[in-house]
Amino acid sequence: MKFIWTKHAKERQKEWERKIGITRLEVEDAVINPEQIVHGDMDAFVAQSKNRNGLLRIPFKNIGEDRKILTVYWTSKVEKYWKGEK
């Protein structure tokens, strides 16, 4: 699997790396091995992993065997986005 990073996703990842240390490798690992995948907007999926007392969310689209990373963000509102047990 190859990753296709949008310009927006690259910018957001760098922003989150400055704020709380989320690396590009960490994002790619969360897309390969997410704790959960949920449906997002406009036919996208969202890979989610609990991280740093919050939730790392990575909206992506499957392009053949590759994954296009649309954006990256971290939120403290785990209960809002996590599906299943609270």
DSSP file (Angstrom, degrees, kcal/mol; ACC not computed):
  #  RESIDUE AA STRUCTURE BP1 BP2  ACC     N-H-->O    O-->H-N    N-H-->O    O-->H-N    TCO  KAPPA ALPHA  PHI   PSI    X-CA   Y-CA   Z-CA
    1    1 A M              0   0    0      0, 0.0     2,-0.3     0, 0.0    65,-0.2   0.000 360.0 360.0 360.0 134.7    0.0    0.0    0.0
    2    2 A K        -     0   0    0     63,-0.1    65,-2.4     2,-0.0     2,-0.4  -0.824 360.0-130.9-110.2 151.7    1.2    3.4   -1.0
    3    3 A F  E     -a   67   0A   0     -2,-0.3     2,-0.6    63,-0.2    65,-0.2  -0.879  10.6-162.0-105.4 134.9    0.1    6.7    0.7
    4    4 A I  E     -a   68   0A   0     63,-2.5    65,-2.5    -2,-0.4     2,-0.5  -0.965  14.6-158.6-112.6 112.3   -1.0    9.7   -1.4
    5    5 A W  E     -a   69   0A   0     -2,-0.6    65,-0.1    63,-0.2     2,-0.1  -0.800   7.4-140.9 -95.4 126.8   -0.8   12.8    0.8
    6    6 A T     >  -     0   0    0     63,-1.9     4,-2.2    -2,-0.5     5,-0.2  -0.443  27.0-112.7 -74.4 160.4   -2.8   15.9   -0.1
    7    7 A K  H  > S+     0   0    0      1,-0.2     4,-2.3     2,-0.2     5,-0.2   0.912 119.9  52.7 -58.9 -42.0   -1.2   19.2    0.4
    8    8 A H  H  > S+     0   0    0      1,-0.2     4,-2.7     2,-0.2    -1,-0.2   0.916 107.6  50.4 -60.9 -44.3   -3.8   20.0    3.1
    9    9 A A  H  > S+     0   0    0     60,-0.3     4,-2.5    61,-0.3    -1,-0.2   0.900 109.8  50.6 -62.7 -40.9   -2.9   16.7    4.9
   10   10 A K  H  X S+     0   0    0     -4,-2.2     4,-2.1     2,-0.2    -1,-0.2   0.925 112.2  47.2 -61.9 -44.4    0.8   17.5    4.8
   11   11 A E  H  X S+     0   0    0     -4,-2.3     4,-2.0     1,-0.2    -2,-0.2   0.919 113.2  47.6 -64.1 -44.1    0.2   20.9    6.3
   12   12 A R  H  X S+     0   0    0     -4,-2.7     4,-2.6     2,-0.2     5,-0.2   0.894 110.2  52.5 -65.5 -40.4   -2.1   19.6    9.0
   13   13 A Q  H  X S+     0   0    0     -4,-2.5     4,-2.2     1,-0.2    -1,-0.2   0.928 109.9  48.4 -62.1 -43.9    0.3   16.9   10.0
   14   14 A K  H  X S+     0   0    0     -4,-2.1     4,-2.0     2,-0.2    -1,-0.2   0.892 110.9  51.7 -63.1 -38.4    3.1   19.4   10.4
   15   15 A E  H  X S+     0   0    0     -4,-2.0     4,-2.1     1,-0.2    -2,-0.2   0.930 112.0  45.2 -62.1 -46.3    0.9   21.6   12.4
   16   16 A W  H  X>S+     0   0    0     -4,-2.6     4,-2.8     1,-0.2     6,-1.1   0.801 108.9  57.1 -69.9 -28.5    0.0   18.7   14.8
   17   17 A E  H  X5S+     0   0    0     -4,-2.2     4,-1.1     4,-0.3    -1,-0.2   0.916 109.4  45.4 -66.8 -41.2    3.6   17.7   15.0
   18   18 A R  H  <5S+     0   0    0     -4,-2.0    -2,-0.2    -5,-0.2    -1,-0.2   0.904 118.6  43.2 -65.4 -40.9    4.5   21.2   16.2
   19   19 A K  H  <5S-     0   0    0     -4,-2.1    -2,-0.2    -5,-0.2    -3,-0.2   0.955 140.9  -6.7 -72.7 -51.7    1.6   21.2   18.7
   20   20 A I  H  <5S-     0   0    0     -4,-2.8    -3,-0.2    -5,-0.1    -2,-0.2   0.320  97.5 -99.2-135.7   8.8    1.8   17.7   20.2
   21   21 A G     << +     0   0    0     -4,-1.1     2,-0.6    -5,-0.8    -4,-0.3   0.709  55.7 163.6  87.6  20.2    4.4   15.7   18.3
   22   22 A I        -     0   0    0     -6,-1.1    -1,-0.2    -9,-0.1     2,-0.1  -0.643  25.2-153.6 -77.6 116.7    2.3   13.6   15.8
   23   23 A T     >  -     0   0    0     -2,-0.6     4,-1.9     1,-0.1     5,-0.1  -0.412  25.5-115.2 -89.6 163.8    4.8   12.4   13.2
   24   24 A R  H  > S+     0   0    0      1,-0.2     4,-2.5     2,-0.2     5,-0.2   0.900 118.8  52.7 -60.8 -42.5    4.1   11.5    9.5
   25   25 A L  H  > S+     0   0    0      1,-0.2     4,-2.4     2,-0.2    -1,-0.2   0.883 106.6  52.8 -62.2 -39.5    5.1    7.9   10.4
   26   26 A E  H  > S+     0   0    0      2,-0.2     4,-2.0     1,-0.2    -1,-0.2   0.891 109.5  49.0 -62.8 -40.8    2.6    7.8   13.2
   27   27 A V  H  X S+     0   0    0     -4,-1.9     4,-1.6     2,-0.2    -2,-0.2   0.941 111.9  47.7 -64.6 -47.8   -0.1    9.0   10.9
   28   28 A E  H  X S+     0   0    0     -4,-2.5     4,-2.0     1,-0.2    -2,-0.2   0.882 110.9  51.7 -63.1 -38.1    0.7    6.3    8.3
   29   29 A D  H  X S+     0   0    0     -4,-2.4     4,-3.1     1,-0.2    -1,-0.2   0.890 107.7  52.5 -64.0 -39.1    0.8    3.6   11.0
   30   30 A A  H  < S+     0   0    0     -4,-2.0    -1,-0.2     1,-0.2    -2,-0.2   0.800 109.8  49.2 -67.8 -28.3   -2.6    4.7   12.2
   31   31 A V  H  < S+     0   0    0     -4,-1.6    -1,-0.2     2,-0.2    -2,-0.2   0.857 116.2  42.0 -77.2 -36.0   -4.0    4.4    8.6
   32   32 A I  H  < S+     0   0    0     -4,-2.0    -2,-0.2     1,-0.2    -3,-0.2   0.911 133.1  20.9 -73.8 -43.7   -2.4    0.9    8.2
   33   33 A N  S  < S+     0   0    0     -4,-3.1    -1,-0.2    -5,-0.2    -2,-0.2  -0.510  82.2 171.5-126.2  62.3   -3.4   -0.4   11.7
   34   34 A P        -     0   0    0      0, 0.0    15,-0.2     0, 0.0     3,-0.1  -0.355  37.7-136.5 -71.6 153.5   -6.2    1.8   13.0
   35   35 A E  S    S+     0   0    0     13,-1.5     2,-0.3     1,-0.3    14,-0.2   0.761  91.2   3.2 -73.2 -25.1   -8.0    0.9   16.1
   36   36 A Q  E     -B   48   0A   0     12,-1.7    12,-3.2     2,-0.0     2,-0.4  -0.982  59.6-153.7-159.3 145.3  -11.2    1.7   14.3
   37   37 A I  E     +B   47   0A   0     -2,-0.3     2,-0.3    10,-0.2    10,-0.2  -0.997  22.3 177.4-122.6 128.6  -12.4    2.8   10.8
   38   38 A V  E     -B   46   0A   0      8,-2.1     8,-2.8    -2,-0.4     2,-0.3  -0.831  36.2 -93.1-124.0 163.2  -15.7    4.8   10.5
   39   39 A H  E     -B   45   0A   0     -2,-0.3     6,-0.2     6,-0.2     2,-0.1  -0.583  44.4-172.9 -76.9 137.3  -17.5    6.3    7.6
   40   40 A G        -     0   0    0      4,-3.0     3,-0.4    -2,-0.3     2,-0.1  -0.293  33.9 -58.4-110.6-161.6  -16.7   10.0    7.0
   41   41 A D  S >  S+     0   0    0      1,-0.2     3,-1.6     2,-0.1    -1,-0.2  -0.464 110.0  13.2 -81.5 154.3  -18.2   12.6    4.6
   42   42 A M  T 3  S-     0   0    0      1,-0.3    -1,-0.2    -2,-0.1     3,-0.1   0.870 133.4 -53.1  50.6  50.9  -18.3   12.3    0.8
   43   43 A D  T 3  S+     0   0    0     -3,-0.4    -1,-0.3     1,-0.2     2,-0.2   0.662 104.7 132.9  62.6  19.3  -17.5    8.6    0.6
   44   44 A A    <   -     0   0    0     -3,-1.6    -4,-3.0    17,-0.1     2,-0.3  -0.583  47.7-139.5 -93.4 162.4  -14.4    8.9    2.7
   45   45 A F  E     -BC  39  60A   0     15,-2.9    15,-3.0    -6,-0.2     2,-0.5  -0.793   9.2-140.2-111.6 160.8  -13.4    6.7    5.6
   46   46 A V  E     -BC  38  59A   0     -8,-2.8    -8,-2.1    -2,-0.3     2,-0.4  -0.964   5.9-151.7-127.9 115.6  -11.8    7.9    8.9
   47   47 A A  E     -BC  37  58A   0     11,-2.3    11,-2.5    -2,-0.5     2,-0.4  -0.711  21.6-167.2 -80.7 132.2   -9.0    5.8   10.5
   48   48 A Q  E     +BC  36  57A   0    -12,-3.2   -12,-1.7    -2,-0.4   -13,-1.5  -0.974  15.9 171.9-128.2 137.8   -9.1    6.4   14.3
   49   49 A S  E     - C   0  56A   0      7,-1.9     7,-3.0    -2,-0.4     2,-0.2  -0.988  36.1-118.3-141.7 133.2   -6.6    5.6   17.0
   50   50 A K  E     + C   0  55A   0     -2,-0.4     2,-0.3     5,-0.2     5,-0.3  -0.537  48.7 164.2 -69.9 134.4   -6.7    6.6   20.6
   51   51 A N  E >   - C   0  54A   0      3,-2.2     3,-1.3    -2,-0.2    -2,-0.1  -0.974  50.2  -3.5-160.5 130.9   -3.6    8.7   21.2
   52   52 A R  T 3  S-     0   0    0     -2,-0.3     3,-0.1     1,-0.3    -1,-0.1   0.881 127.4 -52.7  51.2  47.6   -2.2   11.1   23.8
   53   53 A N  T 3  S+     0   0    0      1,-0.3    -1,-0.3    25,-0.0     2,-0.2   0.779 132.3  59.6  58.9  28.9   -5.4   11.0   25.9
   54   54 A G  E <  S-C   51   0A   0     -3,-1.3    -3,-2.2    23,-0.1     2,-0.4  -0.703  91.4 -78.7-154.2-153.0   -7.4   11.9   22.8
   55   55 A L  E     -CD  50  75A   0     20,-3.0    20,-2.2    -5,-0.3     2,-0.6  -0.987  21.7-150.0-134.6 123.8   -8.2   10.6   19.3
   56   56 A L  E     -CD  49  74A   0     -7,-3.0    -7,-1.9    -2,-0.4     2,-0.4  -0.835  22.2-168.5 -89.7 122.2   -6.1   10.8   16.2
   57   57 A R  E     -CD  48  73A   0     16,-3.5    16,-2.3    -2,-0.6    -9,-0.2  -0.955  11.1-178.0-119.6 129.7   -8.5   11.0   13.2
   58   58 A I  E     -C   47   0A   0    -11,-2.5   -11,-2.3    -2,-0.4     2,-0.2  -0.861  13.4-154.5-130.3  96.7   -7.3   10.6    9.6
   59   59 A P  E     +C   46   0A   0      0, 0.0    11,-2.5     0, 0.0    12,-1.1  -0.513  29.6 162.7 -67.3 135.7   -9.9   10.9    6.8
   60   60 A F  E     -CE  45  69A   0    -15,-3.0   -15,-2.9     9,-0.2     2,-0.4  -0.957  31.3-140.3-149.3 164.4   -8.8    8.9    3.7
   61   61 A K  E     - E   0  68A   0      7,-1.9     7,-3.2    -2,-0.3     2,-0.5  -0.979  24.6-120.7-127.1 144.2  -10.1    7.4    0.5
   62   62 A N  E     - E   0  67A   0     -2,-0.4     2,-0.5     5,-0.2     5,-0.2  -0.730  24.8-174.6 -82.2 128.5   -9.1    4.2   -1.1
   63   63 A I  E >   - E   0  66A   0      3,-2.7     3,-2.2    -2,-0.5     2,-0.3  -0.870  65.1 -60.9-122.7  93.4   -7.6    4.6   -4.6
   64   64 A G  T 3  S-     0   0    0     -2,-0.5    -1,-0.0     1,-0.3     0, 0.0  -0.543 118.5 -20.7  63.7-125.3   -7.0    1.1   -5.9
   65   65 A E  T 3  S+     0   0    0     -2,-0.3    -1,-0.3    -3,-0.1     2,-0.2   0.455 127.9  83.8 -91.2  -1.9   -4.6   -0.5   -3.4
   66   66 A D  E <  S- E   0  63A   0     -3,-2.2    -3,-2.7   -65,-0.2     2,-0.5  -0.515  70.9-133.7 -98.8 166.5   -3.4    2.9   -2.2
   67   67 A R  E     -aE   3  62A   0    -65,-2.4   -63,-2.5    -5,-0.2     2,-0.7  -0.986   7.8-149.7-124.9 126.5   -4.8    5.3    0.4
   68   68 A K  E     -aE   4  61A   0     -7,-3.2    -7,-1.9    -2,-0.5     2,-0.6  -0.845  14.9-144.5 -94.9 115.4   -5.2    9.0   -0.2
   69   69 A I  E     -aE   5  60A   0    -65,-2.5   -63,-1.9    -2,-0.7   -60,-0.3  -0.717  17.8-177.1 -84.4 117.9   -4.8   10.9    3.1
   70   70 A L        -     0   0    0    -11,-2.5     2,-0.3    -2,-0.6   -61,-0.3   0.866  60.4 -26.7 -86.7 -40.4   -7.2   13.9    3.0
   71   71 A T        -     0   0    0    -12,-1.1     2,-0.4   -62,-0.1    -1,-0.3  -0.956  53.1-135.9-162.8 175.0   -6.4   15.5    6.4
   72   72 A V        +     0   0    0     -2,-0.3     2,-0.3   -64,-0.2   -14,-0.2  -0.997  27.3 158.8-142.1 132.6   -5.1   14.8    9.8
   73   73 A Y  E     -D   57   0A   0    -16,-2.3   -16,-3.5    -2,-0.4     2,-0.4  -0.994  26.6-144.5-155.8 158.8   -6.4   15.9   13.2
   74   74 A W  E     -D   56   0A   0     -2,-0.3     2,-0.3   -18,-0.2   -18,-0.2  -0.924  20.4-176.9-117.8 142.0   -6.3   15.2   16.9
   75   75 A T  E     -D   55   0A   0    -20,-2.2   -20,-3.0    -2,-0.4     3,-0.1  -0.987  31.6-147.6-139.0 150.3   -9.3   15.8   19.2
   76   76 A S  S    S+     0   0    0     -2,-0.3     2,-1.6   -22,-0.2     3,-0.3   0.535  83.2  92.0 -86.9  -7.8   -9.9   15.4   22.9
   77   77 A K    >>  +     0   0    0      1,-0.2     4,-1.1   -22,-0.1     3,-0.7  -0.413  43.8 152.6 -88.5  61.5  -13.5   14.5   22.2
   78   78 A V  H >>  +     0   0    0     -2,-1.6     4,-2.9     1,-0.2     3,-0.8   0.915  68.8  55.4 -56.7 -47.7  -13.1   10.8   22.0
   79   79 A E  H 34 S+     0   0    0     -3,-0.3    -1,-0.2     1,-0.2    -2,-0.1   0.760 102.5  58.2 -62.1 -25.4  -16.7   10.0   23.1
   80   80 A K  H <4 S+     0   0    0     -3,-0.7    -1,-0.2     1,-0.1    -2,-0.2   0.871 121.4  22.3 -70.4 -36.8  -18.1   12.1   20.2
   81   81 A Y  H << S+     0   0    0     -4,-1.1     2,-0.3    -3,-0.8    -2,-0.2   0.697  95.8  99.8-107.0 -24.2  -16.3   10.2   17.4
   82   82 A W     <  -     0   0    0     -4,-2.9     2,-0.4    -5,-0.2   -27,-0.0  -0.493  61.4-146.5 -72.6 129.6  -15.6    6.7   18.9
   83   83 A K        +     0   0    0     -2,-0.3     2,-0.4     3,-0.0    -2,-0.1  -0.770  62.0  12.4 -97.2 140.6  -18.2    4.1   17.8
   84   84 A G  S    S+     0   0    0     -2,-0.4    -2,-0.0     2,-0.0     0, 0.0  -0.798 111.1  28.8 101.5-141.1  -19.1    1.3   20.1
   85   85 A E              0   0    0     -2,-0.4     0, 0.0     1,-0.1     0, 0.0  -0.217 360.0 360.0 -61.1 146.3  -18.2    1.1   23.8
   86   86 A K              0   0    0      0, 0.0    -1,-0.1     0, 0.0    -7,-0.1   0.414 360.0 360.0 -93.7 360.0  -17.8    4.5   25.5
